[in-house]
């Protein structure tokens, strides 16, 4: 039955990730604003803009490794989860 077929990695468009909401382990965080892709075409990182409601959220964009399928993200989702919490990202500087 089609609804019981296991989903696996597939090709997808950048627009399926850009603007997705991002959650930390302990709170909502922001949105994916851009992607960093290697010369070989592998997605290496996402650039996230924290929501203004997140403490320090108006201070810029931040880069995080793309955890993707290994952490439950699916191209059909409208959000992705980072396996990080507030304390894990507390000292990060904005992406220039």
Buried (B, 14 or more C-beta within 10 A) or exposed (E): EEEEEEEEEEEEEEEBBBEBBBBBEEEBBBBBBBBBEEEEEEBEBBBBBBBEEBEEEEEEBBBBEBBBEEEEBBBEEEEBBBEBEEEBBEEEEEBE
